[in-house]
Amino acid sequence: MRKLLLLALAVALTFSLASAQNGKFVFGPLVGDDAGEIIATNGSQISVPVYVRTSPGINIVGIHWPVASNNVYVATRDGIDFGFSPFVDLGDGCDWQSMTVLPPTNDGAFSNQGLLGVKDFPRPPTPNCGINTDGEYWLVAEYIVTTTEGNEFDIPNCDAFQAGIDPINGGFVWANFPAEELPPTSFDYSFACLTFTSNTDPVWTEYPTEGCGDAGFESCFHLAGTDANTDNDLHIVQTGGPGTYTEEVGGPGGFTSGNWCGTLAAGDYLLTFELRDNSGGTIPIDVPLTVGEISMDIAHVSSFPGGNVSVPLALHSCAFEMGGMELFVGWDPTALTLTGVTPTGRIDDGHEYFHVNFSDPCQECPDDDAARITWISDINNGVPHAPAYPGDDPIIMLNFAVASDLPWGMVIPVNFQIPHYSDNTVSDESGYVWFRPALSNGSVEVIDPSAYKGDPNMNGAFYEVGDAVLVARRLISGYIVWSENGTGDDGIQEASGDLNNNGTVDVADLIRFINIINGTINPPKLDPADAYAEVSVSSVIGDNIEVTINSGLDIGGVLLSIDHSGVEIGTPVANGMDFLAVDNDGVLNVVVYSLAGNSLPAGNSTVIDIPVISNDNGSVEILEASSADSYGRLLETTASVITPLPTDYSVAQNYPNPFNAKTMISFDLPSANDVNIGIYSVTGQLVETISGRYEAGSHSITWDASNVASGVYFYKVAAGSFSQTMKMTLLK
């Protein structure tokens, strides 16, 4: 936004050398020795600089500024910014006691706002302290206001700042001189005129919030802007920083764009640009630019003796796009066996050539095993493949089997090797840019399997709440959560979360973590619990699906996988417990636990209630269930879908109806009873009787009407004192 100011100032008590030029205050843009014009738009916040010049040899040690602006042109006074060096901090050891913005006061057509600043006070001041500009102009403040609406355009208002100033009491400065030099002096003033315009500021439409580049390579980015005033002559200008901005489109039409490019050494830079129209609109932007070295590194990872480990190899570039690479990596074959090399990240997103030679990669190489890895994004005719885009993520995973007889603490180097001048080089997409990035070697450290027990998030803090949360997510989302740290230590994380040492992270481990965090139990492993738990879910889907658990022990956590195909559900509600839930493709995975160490009481308890949003003839099924008691001991858990007993007698319409030859007759019994089903013709003649004793529940029988003529029939279901008659139609 344009920096503008509506300001009036008077300074009365002053001193000067008789032979020197007068001191001066300039309110507005400094143009020569006077204030330039201020161009504003209706109803916009503006600010303007305030400059001071002292006569040679004069030190101003204190200033009181009453600032007056005409209410016709100024709607609000939004503050004074005085944070300008050297006015605030001259570095001379003088005592700056206060700098206060006084609240506005209204004086007829003008409002005043005061600024009181004291550099070295109370008097007598320290000799040679204060502001001494030695005849130069110093920026000392900016006054911020909001303009009024409805001003006429293109008419200068030169009294907007000056009227209403009291030259005697309105303001003053304290000047400090040797006692023998006290001649009279005065300060001159220059006030900008205020002119309103209908011009609107241009707007940036495209620019980077921060830029990046690679040392020695050209980096470029695009900038663009628009202006609602399409007759403006709009341009982008680079005002600071290295490199060159080249305009592609500019001039009248309300649009401009271009490219900045530069080839720089590694380091941090600041680029500054301005979007300018020819009507006073100037919008600046700053673009921090970081230029780094292109590099490749092999990670340092850990593994157990006899374990399997993946070692990431990463390429770091900010702008460089790789079209091909040749890597040569070696290791100690007595400690590591390469089981495979996997492209990953941005080089696994389509390529035409990937080859690994680790049987005979180099005849003249040392005894260490080695692999030569070649990748090319696009080499054959056919569908073009894009180069590897810039980034920092791993591009190769070196998969090793770790020897089982290695001592803990052993570090096995995995190194870049260069037997040939072309090894560990990369190329751009053209094939003309070819070089070797900076290389950093890696390693595999052999660790004690118990060293990380209780710290699955590997932050060095054992048995903390983050470990419990990560284990809960592991139960819901699977093994993939270990890969989030990008270290390739998935096996270590799984083992560190397996507190009961049964080979995998389960719900018992989660409850164990929670109990240790809450101080309920100590870290040593608990013996398995000799107990059971039975999880049940109702087969009848109404407004709510209830999942229950029945056990002889208090329950600390439950892990469930529920198929609800055809049933749209809402967010589950746990029974006084915490939970995590993920719903994918009609399968709800949920783990129920309590970070506070709460539990579900022994007996039959509700685990979760699942609200039903809609049911398209769906069903529910428990795919998996496990549970742990309140101490974190894994329980033998079974799961079943149960059908609740009917509460009343009822008879359903036969199905299908109409029917050909066979149909099904269904009925509900709240208790065991003898049931008699009579089939009658439309004239009331008994056609067939079906009888039997049935237990409480829902039942269905099939009537075969193959030997009966087409027509309307009735069936009557009788059980004890209950009976109900329904109509059906036979069509042949």
N, C-alpha and C positions, 0 to 999 in steps of 0.2 A: 504494500500500500504506500502511496505517496506520503512522505513525512511533511506535515504541515503544522502550523501553530497559530492560535489566536492568543496574543499575549500583549500586555502593556506593562511597562516597568518605569519607575522613576527612582533616581538615586540623588539625594540632596546633599548630604554632608560629605565633601570630598576634598582631597588635597593633591597638589601636583607641583612639579618643577616648573618655574616660570618660563624657562626656555624650551621645554619639551612639548611634543604634541599632546593633545588632550587624550585621556582615556576614552574608551567608547564601548557601548553595548550595541550589538546587532541582533535583532529579533527576526529570524527568517533565514532563508538560504543566503549564504555569504557570497555576494557578487562584488568583487573588488573591495571597496571600503563601505559598502552599503548592503541593505537587505534586498534580496531579489523578490520577484513576485511569487505569491503563494496561490496555486491553482487547486480548487477544492470542488467536490461534488456535493449535492444536497444530501444531508442526513448521513454523512460518513465520518468515521473517526479519523482524525488527522493529528500530526505532530510536526513540530518545527524546531530546528536547533537554535540554541542561544549561545552567542559568542561574546567574549570579553577581551578587550585589549587594554593593557595598562601602559602608562607612560614609562619610559626607561627609568629604572631606579625606584619605582613605586611598588610596594608590597601591599596587596589588599588582604587584610587579616579577617575581615568579617563582612557579610553582605546580608541585607534584608531586602527582598524583592517583593513588592506588591504587584501582582499580575492582574491586569484588567482586560476584559474582552467584552465586546458589545453583544448584548443579549439578542439583538436582531439577527446576528449571524452565528451565534454559539448557543447550542441547546444545553450541553453539559460540560463541566470541567472535570476531566477524567484523571488528573494527576500530573505531577512533574517528575520527570526522570532525571536524576542528577548523578547517575552512576558513571561519570566520565573521568578517566585519568587524563592529565595529572591533577584535575581539580579535587578529586577525592583523596588521592594518595600521592603526595609530592615526594615522599621518601626522604624528607629532610629532618625528621624527628620532631616536628612541631606538633602541638596538641590540637587535634581536630575534635572538638567536644560535641558538636551537634549538627544535624542537618535535618530540618523539620519542614514538612509540607503542612501549611495551615489550612483549615477548612475554608471553603468559599464564603464570601459575604456578598450581599446584593446592595448595589449603590445606584438606584434609579435604573437607567437604561443599561448599566454596566454591572458585571459581577467580578469580584476580585478574589484572587487566591494568592496567599503569601508563601514565600519560600525563605526560611531563615537558615543561614549557614554561618558557622563560626569556625575559622581555621585555627586561631590561636587566641584564646580568651579565657579568663578575664584579663583586662589590661592591668599593668603594662604588658604587652605581648613580648614574646621572645624575639630578640633582634633577628632580622633577615628571614622571618617566617611569613607565610602567606603566599598569595598568588602574585607572581611577577612575570608577566608574559614578555617583558622586554620589547614591547612594541609589536609583538605578533598577536594574532587572534587565536584564542583557545576556546574549544567547545566545552561549555560548562554545564549545560542542561538541555532538556527538551520538554516543552509544555504540550500536553495531550488534551484534546477537546473533541467534541462531536458537533458537527455543524447542524444548523437548522434546515428545515425543508422550505421549499417555495421561493428560493432566491432567484433573481433574474440572472441569466447567463451573460458572460462576456462583459460585465460592467465592473471595473475596479472599485473596491470599497477600501479607500485608504485611511478611513477613520475607524476601522473595525477594532484597532488595537490601542490607539493613542488617547482617545478622549477619556475623561474621567480620572486622570492621574493627578494626585496631589503632589506638586513638586517639593513641598516642604516636609510633609509628614508621610508621604506615600512610600518612601524607601530611603535607604542610606547605606553607605559602606563605611567600614573602618579602614583607614590607611595608616601604615606604620612607617615613620621616618626617624632618623636621628633627631634629637631634640632641637638642634640648631637649624634644621631645615623644615620649616613649616609654612611654605608659601601657599597661597590659595590656588585652587585648581577647580576644574569642572569635568564632568563626563558628558560626552555627546551620545546621541541615540539615533538609531536608524531602524524604522519599522517597515516590514513588508506590507504591501497592499494585498488584499484578498480578492480573488476573482473566481467566480463559480462557472463551471463548464458542464455541459451535458455529456461529455465524454465518459464512457465506462472503461474501467481497467481491462486490459487483455487478460487471458487466462491460460495458464500452462495446461496442455492436454497430455503431454508425454515427456517424461524425464525420469532418470533413475534417482531413487532416494539415496543410493550409494553405488559407486562404480567399483569395478575390479579389473585387474589386468595381470598379465604374466610378464616377468622381466625379459626384456629383449624382443618381445613380440608386440605388434601393433594391437592396441585395444581401441574399440569404437563403441559408441552408443548414440542413440537417436534422441532428438529433442523436437518438440512441436508446440505450437500455441495458436490460439484463435482470439478474435476480437469481434464483439457484437457490432461494432462500428466498421462495417466492411469497406468503407472508404479510407480507413486509416492505413498508413504506410507502416506495416508491422514487420519487425525484425528481431532476431535473437543475436545477442552480442556476448562474446566471452570477455569477462572483465577481470579474470584472475586465474592463475594456475597454469600448468604446462599444457602442451599439446595444442591442437588447432581445431577451431570450430569452422566448418564450411557450410554455408547456407545453401540449401537445395531449392527452396521455395520461399519467396519473400515479397514484400511490397504490397500494394493495394489488393484487397480481396478478403481481408480478415483472417488470413491463415499464413503461417510460416513454419518451416521445418528445416532440419539439417542434421549433420552428424559431427560429433566430436571424435577425434582420433589422436592417439599419441603412442609413441614407443618409448618406454621409460624404464629406468632401473628400479630395483625393488625398493619399496618405501611407501610412506603414507603422504598423500597429496590432498589439497583442497582446490576444487574447481568452482568458479563462480560465474554465473550467467545472468543476464537481464533480458526480459521480454519487453520490448519498447514499442509504443505506438508514437505517432507524430503529434499527439495532442496532450502530452504530459504524463501519459500512463507508463509507469516503469515498475515491473514486478521482478524482484531478484530471486534466485535460488542458489543454494550451496550444495555441491555434490562431493562428499568425501570419497576419495579414490584410494584403494589399497592395491598395490602391485607386489606380487610375491613370486618366488622362484617355483618353477615347475619341478615337481619331485615325485619319486616313488619310494615307498617304504614297506618293509615287511614287519608285521606286528609282533609284539612280545606277548606270548600267551602262556597258559599253564595247563598241565594235564597230570593225570595219575600214572604211575607205572602200569603198563598194560592197557592204557586207555587209548581212545581215538580222539584226535584233535584236528581242528581246521585252523589254519594260519592265514589270516587275510593279507593280501598284498594290494595296496592302494595306490592310485595315481591322483596327485593333487594338482589341479590347474583351475584357473579362474576363467579364462576365455579360450584357451587352446582346445581345439577339437582333434582327437586322435583318429587317424585312419588305419593305423597298423602299429604293431610292436613286436619286438623279439626279445624275450627274457631268457636269462640263464641263471638258474638258482641251484645252490648246492647245500648239502647237509651231511651229517655223520651217519653212515649206513648202519653202524652198530647200535645206534640209539633210536633212529627213526626209519620207518619204511614208508615210502610214498605209495598211497593207495589210489590216488586220483587227483586230478586238477580240474576245478570247476570254474568256468566263466560265470561272473555274477555282476550284479549292478548294471551299469550303463553299457558294458560290452556284451551282456547277455540279452540285450534288447535288439536282437537281429544282427547276424553277421554271416559272411559267406565262407570264412576259413578259420578254423581253430584246430591246432595240432600240438600234441605234446609228445616229445621224444625223450623218454627216460630209460630206454634200454641201451642206447649207445649214442649219447648226445655229443660226445667230444672225445676223440681217441687220445689226445694229448693232455687231457684234463687230469687233475690230481685224483687220488684214490677215493676221495669223498664221492658219494652218489650225487648226481645232478640231473636236472631236467631242462630241456630247451623248449620254450613255450612260444608259439607263434600265433598271432591273431591279426586278421585283416578284415576290415568291415565290408569292403566291396571290391571283388576281384574278378568275378565271372560276369559274363553277359546275362542279362535277365533283369529281375526287379532290383533297382538300386537300394542299397542299405546305407543308412545314415552313419556318419562317424560317431565315435564315442564323445558325448557332450562333456563340457567342463563339469568338475565336481571334486569331491573329496572322499567319496565312498570307495570301499574295496571293489576291485575289478576281477580279482582272481582269489580262489580259495585253494590253498595247498593242503590236501588231506593226508594226514600221517597216522600210522599206527605206532604207538610208543612201546618200546621194549619193556618187558615186565620185570626185568632184573635190575633196573636202574635205581641208584640211591636217591633219596629225597634231597632236594636242594640242587641237584645237577641242572645246569643250564646248557641246552643243546643249541648251538648257533644255526640259523637258517640264513644264508648269505647270498647276495648278488655276487656272481663271479663273472670275470671278463677275460676268458681265454682268447676271444676274437674281438677285433675292434668294433664289430657291429653288434656285440651282445649288449643287452639292456638299453636298447635304443627305441625311440618312437618316431613316427612319421605323421605328418598331417594328411588330410584327405588327398591332396594333390600328388604326394610323393616327392615334392621338391624341397620340403622343409623336413630335415632329418637331424636328430640330435639325441644326446644322452642326458636325461634329467638328473638332478641331484638324487643320490641313492642313500637309503638308510637300511641297515640290516636288522633282522629280527631274531627271535629265539623261541624255544619251548623250554619252560622251566618245569622240572619234575617236582611235584609237591606231595606232601602227606595228605592222603584222602580226608583225614579228620581235621586238617588245618582250617577249612572253611565251614565246618559243620555249624549250622545255626546262623549263617550269614549268606543266604541265597542272593541278596541284592549286591553283595560283594562291596559294601561301602566301608568295611572295617569295623562296623558296630554290630555285635552279635545279639541275636534275640531281641530286636527292636521292632517297633510297630510296622515299619516299612517292610521287614521280612515277612510278617504275617499277611500284609496286604498283597505282596507279590505272590506268596504261596496260594492265597485265595484266587488270584487271577490265573495262576498256573492251573488250578483245578477247573476253572471255567473255560479258559482259552487254549489250554494244552501247552505242549512243550515249546511252542513258538515264543512265549514270553521271555524265555532265557536269552533269545537272540537280540533283544532290544538294546543290550549294552554294547553290541558289536565287537566283543572281545573274542568270540569263538570258544568261550568257556561253558558251553551248555551243560556238559557232563558234570563239571564241578558244581554248577548251580543246582542241578538236580540232586546230586549227592548231598550238598549242604542243606537242602530242604528236607531230606529224607531222615527225619529224626528217629523214627522207629526202625531204621535199617532194614526195611523189607524190599529194597530195590527200586522204589518209586515214591513220588510225592503223592500223598492221599489225604483225605479229610482228617484222619487222625493226626497227621503231622501239623495241619493247620491249628487244631484245637490244642495241640502240645505247645506250639508257638505262643498262642494266646495265654495259656496258663503260665508259661515261663515269664512272659512280659508282665502279667499281673501279679507275679510272685506267689501263685498258688502252688506250684511245684518247682522242683529244681531240675536243672538240665539232664541228669542221668536218665537213661532209657527206662520206661516202664514195661513190665511184663504184659503180654496180651491179656485182654479181658476175656474170661470164659463166660460170655453172655451173647444174647441175640438181639436183633431188632427187626421188626417187620414194618415196611413202608407200604401204605395203601392209598389208592386213589379211586374215587367213585367213577363207575362207567356211565352213570346218568349225568348228562351235561345240562345244567340249568343256567342260572345267572352267575354261578360261582363253581369253581373246581377246588375241592378241598383235598389236600395231601396230608395224611396223618402218619405218625410213627408210634409203634407199640414196643416197649422194651422194659426189662426189669431194672435197668439202670437209668440214671439221669443222662440226657443226650446233650453233648456239647456242640455237635455239628452234623450236618447232613449234606451230601452231595447227590444231586438228582439230574437225570437227563430224561425229559418228558416229551414224547411225540404227541402233538395236538393237531394233526392234519385235519384241515377243514374247519378248525375252530379258531376264530380270531380272539386273542386274549389281550388283556391290559397288563399293567405292571403288578407283579405279585406283591403280596403283603405278608411279611413274616410275623410270627407270633412272639413279639417281644425280643426278636433277635435281629442281627445284622445280616445282610445277604448281598451277593453279587449275582447278576443274571445276564445272560446273553441269549437272544432268540434268533436263530438262523434257520430259514427254510422250514418253519413249522416244528422245530425242535428247540425246546427251552432247556438250557443248561443253567443250573442255579446251585450255589453253595450257600448254606445257611449256617451262621456262626454268631459269636458275640465277642467283640473286642473287650467288653466289660467283664467277660468271664461268666455270663449268665448261661443257663442251661434249660432245657425242656425237662419237666419232671418225669420220673419213671411212670410207666403206665401208658395210656393212650393219649397222645398230644397232637395238636394241629401244628404241622411244620410251616406250611404256607397256604394262603388262600389266593386263587388265581381268578380274577374277574373275567367273565366271558362277555365279549363285545358282540359277537355274532357267531352263529353255528350253522354251517352249510353241510348238514348231515355228517358232521365230523365225529371223531372219537379221540380218546386219550389212551396213551400206553406208556408205562415206565420202561425206558430202554436200559437205564443203569441206575443203581442206588447203592450208596455206601454211607456209613455213619460211624461216629466215634463217641465214646462216653465223655463225661465232663472232665476227665483227666487226660484225654487225648489218646485213649486206647481204641484201636480199630475193632469194631464189632462185626460179627457174622450177620450180614444184612440180606433179607429177602424182600422182594417187591411183588405186589399183585394189584390187579384192577378188580375191584369188588362191585357187585351189583346190590344196591340196597333193597330190602324187602318192601313190598307194597304195604301201604297203610290202609287200603280199602279194596273191596271187590270191584272189579271193572271188566268190561268186555270190549274189545276193539273191533272195528270194522274188518271184515275178512279181507284178505289180500291174496291175489288181485281180485278186483270186483269192477265190472263183470269178469267172469273167468270161463275157461274152457277145460272141463274135465276135473281140474284140481284147484283147491283154494285152501288158504291157511286161516284158521280161527284161533285168536289169541285172547288170553284172559289173565287177570292177576288175582292171587289169593293172599290175604294178609295172614292166614294160618292154614295148616293142613286140613284137607276136607275131601269128602267124596263129591265128585263132579259128574253131572249128567248133562250131555249135550244132545238135544233133540232137533232133527231136521224135518221141517214141515213144508208141504206144498202150499200153493196159494189158496187151496180149498180147505186147508187145515188138516190134511191127511198126514200122519206120521210116516216119513220116508225112511229115516234111519236114526238109530240111537248109538251114541258113543259115550261110554262110562268108564270111570276109574278113580283111584285115589291119588291125589296130588299133594306135594309138600307146599309150604308157603313159598311164594315167589311168582315169577312171570312164566307162563307156559303157552305153548302153541301146539295145535293138532292139525293134521291135514285131512280134509274130506275129499274122497275120490268119487266124483259124480259121473264116471264113465258110463254107467248103466242107467242113468237117469236122463229123461228128456229135457230139452231146453225149456227155460221158463224162470219165473220168480219164485224163490224159496225163502223160508224163514229159519233161523237157527236160534234156539233158546238154550242159554247156559244157566244151570241151576246148581247151587252149592249151599247146603243147609237151607236157611231161610232166604238166601239171595237168589234172584233170577233176573235175567235180562234177555230180551228178544231183539234180534237185528235182522235186516232184510238183505238178501244177496240175489244176484242175477247170473244164471247159467246160459251161456251162448255157445252153440256148437255149429 
